[in-house]
Amino acid sequence: MTPSLLFVYNADSGLFNTFTDIAHKILSPKTYPCKLCAITYDNFGIKIEWAQFIKETKADITFCHRDEFKKKYNIANTKFPCIFTEKGSNIELFITDKDINACESLEELKKLITTKLSQ
């Protein structure tokens, strides 16, 4: 069975938030709060290597922002960014914010995801 992964950004949805996030990443990248965004996107959009990884990964992958996640799921004390597995209407934490935030590169993030999927 193909696993379903839900990636949740530590950022809110919406045009204003998108522009604010872009400015923050450019002006103060070290203080940008979403490591998932910082590693997988550059200032112009999704990194090609990340898009290819998503396409080739043997999982159904979806993405959402933290405000969208909070509206849909009633899970207290969730720390973002993180990745959940989805099984029907149930979700389970798959990769924590600490694990994602420990990644210093796209390669490290890809290795983390690949390793967890193979377990």
Secondary structure, 3 states (H helix, E strand, C coil): CCCEEEEEECCCCCHHHHHHHHHHHHHCHHHCCCHHHHHHEECCEECHHHHHHHHHCCCEEEEEEHHHHHHHCCCCCCCCCEEEEEECCEEEEEECHHHHHCCCCHHHHHHHHHHHHHC
